Amino acid sequence: MPRQHNHNPDNRPADADAIVVGAGIAGLYAAWRLQRAGYSVIVFEAEAGAGGRVKSRPEKQTRLGLTIDDGANLINSTDTLALRLMDSFGIRYVRRLKRGMDSMNYLVRGVLYDQQDFDRLIFDESRSAINAMLADQDFWRSDLERDTNPRFIDESIAAYLKRVEAGPILRSILKSFFWSEYGHEIGNLNLHVLFDYLKIDLQSPHFKLIHNVDEAYTVPHGVAQITARMEEEIHAQVLYGATVQRIAEENDRVVVEASNKSGTLRRSARHLFFAAPLHRLTDIKVEVEGLSQHAIDEAGMTSYADGTKLHLKFEPGFHERYRYAGIVLTDTGEQIWPSSTGQGGAGLLTVLTGPLPAGRAAAVLMAGQVLMALDRILPDLSELYVGVERSDAPMSYSGSLRPGELAHLAIHEGAARWTTIGEASGGPLQGYLEGALRSADAGVLRYILSRRKARG
């Protein structure tokens, strides 16, 4: 777990090659990469500790020895940066399931389908609708103006599905996916969100919203080990409890002013990497050449969708009985993912759902409904059930685009001394651990190359 820092020595250098605002996984990785490349860096973090939304903790109440990831934790075989980091730090990770159990599964009206059978079911039911969606998908990918094209931002997913006459199973799976991922009904999301995640291939044929589940990994003692190890190496450069209030350019340098218990801090650098949540921009005065006030205001008004994670805990023996890479409950809208393989034989099922009412009662009720659904295909699994814990956290703002809202946030464009990384950068993996790492990696690489070019 990330260390907590309750004091800050303010006698650190006032100038550096780069400043990073925000010490989540993207900010930590950017600072870590810069430091290892020989550049000086200063990190501003408003909280007492680093890590952001990558959080791991011991389970509560029972003594199964499980570590629970409250925040982002999905790691796939294609997540090369996350895997490389864990390898370099000696952090152990394991496949969620044994080989041969790789298919995503869908529980539809009490019947379980693997990916291939589910694809067949979807195509048989809604072939004409899928053909229409495929044509729109191809147009969306080729449309350079799709972020502002009314065709994709003015219509809701629900209205679109009705217009193309999608069948009930197709409507159900899309409703399930976006509810569990973002906590929003499909009547409140526009088509840009749909086509950002949708992948249809008529030659295979397959219909996918969730990618790479066949090679998913879990970290027995929590993904926060990654952020903790990076923080260990750069913590001397982090100003904890420092709330940024102003970012400006002065004499070809970027200046950051922040407040902490000691008063006002002022640091300057050649470049700034903004890795804080976008809504923080409502509290920061930004005076950087190339960034319009309109773009900053638009970004600052961005909001996150709320969601709930349920962690269903099971006694040792769980992994001998549970044998699926993941299950989508299309009837009720939950995604179920196994986790914590390798934690002494005990097990977890992480259930992603939309926002639940506060309190334990709602979590217990939902856990019971999930177990009832699972009992249809694994009738002996509930015998090992121990209890449930919940965690509530904001989802990625990439899924909160309502009909009529623009998808493009341009706060990272045009400013020579400003790079936006992490969730604020957007991108196809936005909201995922690997997406944060890739955006930071790309931003740091561009900075390093530009510095080398400037030196001639």
Secondary structure by P-SEA (a helix, b strand, c coil): cbbbbcccccccccccccccccccaaaaaaaaaaaaacccbbbbbccccccccccccccccccccccccccbbbbcccaaaaaaaaaaabbbbbbcccccccbbbbbcccccccaaaaaaaaaaccaaaaaaaaaaaaaaaaccccccccccccccaaaaaaaacccaaaaaaaaaaaaaaccccccccccccccccbbbbcccccccccccccbbbbbccccaaaaaaaaaaccccccccccccbbbbcccbbbbbbcccccbbbbbccbbbbccccccccccccccccccaaaaaaaaabbbbbbbbbbbbbcccccccccccbbbccccbbbbbbcccccccbbbbbbbbccccccaaaaaaaaaaaaaaaaaccccccccccbbbbbbbbcccccccccccccccccccccccbbbccccccccccccaaaaaaaaaaaaaaaaaaaaaaac
